[in-house]
């Protein structure tokens, strides 16, 4: 128990990973058991250490973040003309915006994944609430793209598409 009290302040430092906490505790408890100072096993202390000490859980995310600029930017299959045709088919001018004479451009940003899927769409430059929702709704069901590449390797990449609303 003395070991836990002494280590509590040290272990609350968030610069160490949970694996290292458990290793340190295992070594100290094993040493105490070998010398006859403690009658509990390291396993019992390790199982209860999360209840005694606030140890941060670190998530090691092996997914790399999307890149903004790459050597080969993602491409809509068929090129820019096909992209414009797709968007003009999918996006409907909101009636409220049309009746109020709202015109302009909504900038939608999304991530083109390594397999070409479009994910994480969001409006970067809004125009009018109904236009923003419609632009995002029309962009997200796009078919797979040709993904971006950096140094010959397929990577996740941000891409922005302007959606223009004109009377």
C-alpha positions as CSV (number, residue, x, y, z in Angstrom):
1,X,0.0,0.0,0.0
2,X,2.9,2.3,0.8
3,X,4.1,1.9,-2.8
4,X,0.8,3.0,-4.2
5,X,0.7,6.1,-2.0
6,X,4.2,7.1,-2.9
7,X,3.6,6.5,-6.6
8,X,0.1,8.1,-6.8
9,X,1.5,11.7,-7.3
10,X,4.1,10.4,-9.8
11,X,1.6,8.4,-11.8
12,X,-0.9,11.2,-12.3
13,X,1.6,12.8,-14.7
14,X,0.0,12.4,-18.1
15,X,3.3,12.2,-20.0
16,X,3.5,8.4,-19.5
17,X,1.4,5.8,-21.2
18,X,-0.7,3.3,-19.4
19,X,1.6,0.5,-20.4
20,X,4.5,2.1,-18.6
21,X,2.4,2.6,-15.5
22,X,1.6,-1.0,-15.4
23,X,5.2,-2.0,-16.0
24,X,6.5,0.2,-13.2
25,X,3.9,-1.1,-10.8
26,X,4.6,-4.7,-11.8
27,X,8.3,-4.3,-11.2
28,X,7.9,-2.6,-7.8
29,X,5.3,-5.1,-6.6
30,X,7.3,-8.0,-7.7
31,X,10.3,-6.6,-5.9
32,X,8.3,-6.0,-2.7
33,X,6.9,-9.6,-2.8
34,X,10.4,-11.1,-3.4
35,X,11.7,-9.2,-0.3
36,X,8.7,-10.1,1.9
37,X,7.4,-6.6,2.2
38,X,4.1,-7.1,0.5
39,X,1.7,-10.0,0.5
40,X,-0.3,-9.1,-2.6
41,X,0.6,-9.9,-6.1
42,X,1.3,-7.5,-8.9
43,X,-1.7,-8.8,-10.8
44,X,-4.2,-7.7,-8.1
45,X,-2.7,-4.3,-7.8
46,X,-2.6,-3.8,-11.6
47,X,-6.3,-4.9,-11.8
48,X,-7.3,-2.3,-9.2
49,X,-4.8,0.5,-10.1
50,X,-7.4,2.2,-12.5
51,X,-9.8,2.6,-9.5
52,X,-7.1,4.1,-7.3
53,X,-5.2,6.4,-9.6
54,X,-6.6,8.4,-12.5
55,X,-4.5,7.1,-15.4
56,X,-5.2,8.6,-18.8
57,X,-6.1,6.2,-21.6
58,X,-4.1,6.9,-24.7
59,X,-5.7,6.0,-28.0
60,X,-3.1,5.1,-30.6
61,X,-4.8,5.9,-33.8
62,X,-3.0,4.3,-36.7
63,X,-5.2,6.2,-39.2
64,X,-3.2,9.1,-40.7
65,X,-4.8,12.5,-40.8
66,X,-6.0,13.8,-44.1
67,X,-3.6,16.0,-46.1
68,X,-4.4,19.4,-47.6
69,X,-2.0,19.3,-50.5
70,X,-0.5,16.3,-52.2
71,X,1.5,15.6,-55.4
72,X,-1.6,14.1,-57.1
73,X,-4.9,15.6,-56.0
74,X,-8.0,13.4,-55.9
75,X,-10.0,13.4,-59.1
76,X,-13.7,12.8,-59.8
77,X,-13.9,10.0,-62.3
78,X,-14.7,11.6,-65.6
79,X,-13.1,14.9,-64.7
80,X,-14.5,18.3,-63.8
81,X,-17.2,18.2,-66.4
82,X,-18.6,15.0,-65.0
83,X,-18.4,16.5,-61.5
84,X,-20.4,19.5,-62.6
85,X,-23.0,17.3,-64.3
86,X,-23.4,15.2,-61.2
87,X,-23.8,18.2,-58.9
88,X,-26.3,19.8,-61.3
89,X,-28.4,16.6,-61.3
90,X,-28.2,16.1,-57.5
91,X,-28.6,19.6,-56.1
92,X,-32.0,21.4,-56.2
93,X,-32.3,25.1,-55.6
94,X,-34.1,25.6,-52.3
95,X,-37.5,27.2,-52.8
96,X,-37.1,29.6,-49.9
97,X,-33.7,30.8,-51.3
98,X,-35.2,31.2,-54.8
99,X,-38.2,33.2,-53.5
100,X,-35.9,35.5,-51.6
101,X,-33.5,36.0,-54.4
102,X,-30.6,34.4,-52.7
103,X,-27.7,33.7,-55.0
104,X,-24.1,32.8,-54.4
105,X,-21.7,30.0,-53.7
106,X,-21.4,27.5,-50.9
107,X,-17.9,25.9,-50.4
108,X,-18.1,22.3,-49.3
109,X,-15.1,20.5,-47.9
110,X,-14.8,16.7,-47.6
111,X,-12.2,14.0,-47.3
112,X,-11.4,11.7,-50.2
113,X,-10.4,8.4,-48.5
114,X,-7.7,6.0,-49.7
115,X,-10.3,3.9,-51.3
116,X,-12.0,6.9,-53.0
117,X,-15.0,7.3,-50.7
118,X,-16.2,10.8,-49.8
119,X,-16.5,11.3,-46.0
120,X,-16.5,14.1,-43.4
121,X,-18.3,16.7,-45.4
122,X,-18.8,20.1,-44.0
123,X,-19.7,23.6,-45.2
124,X,-16.6,25.8,-45.1
125,X,-18.2,29.0,-46.6
126,X,-21.9,29.2,-46.0
127,X,-24.4,31.2,-48.0
128,X,-28.0,30.7,-46.7
129,X,-29.0,27.8,-44.3
130,X,-31.2,26.0,-46.8
131,X,-28.6,26.4,-49.5
132,X,-25.9,25.1,-47.2
133,X,-27.9,22.0,-46.3
134,X,-28.7,21.3,-49.9
135,X,-25.1,21.7,-51.1
136,X,-23.9,19.3,-48.4
137,X,-26.7,16.8,-49.2
138,X,-25.9,16.9,-52.9
139,X,-22.1,16.5,-52.4
140,X,-22.0,13.6,-49.9
141,X,-23.5,10.8,-52.1
142,X,-20.9,11.2,-54.8
143,X,-19.5,8.0,-56.2
144,X,-15.9,7.0,-55.5
145,X,-13.1,9.3,-56.6
146,X,-9.6,8.5,-57.8
147,X,-7.8,9.1,-54.5
148,X,-4.9,11.5,-54.0
149,X,-1.3,10.3,-53.9
150,X,1.8,11.6,-52.2
151,X,5.3,10.1,-53.0
152,X,3.5,7.3,-54.9
153,X,1.4,6.3,-51.9
154,X,-2.4,6.6,-51.8
155,X,-3.3,9.1,-49.0
156,X,-6.4,10.6,-47.4
157,X,-6.9,14.1,-48.7
158,X,-9.1,17.1,-48.2
159,X,-11.0,18.5,-51.2
160,X,-13.2,21.5,-51.6
161,X,-16.0,21.9,-54.1
162,X,-17.9,25.2,-54.8
163,X,-21.6,24.8,-55.2
164,X,-23.2,27.8,-57.0
165,X,-26.8,28.8,-56.7
166,X,-28.0,31.1,-59.5
167,X,-31.5,32.2,-60.5
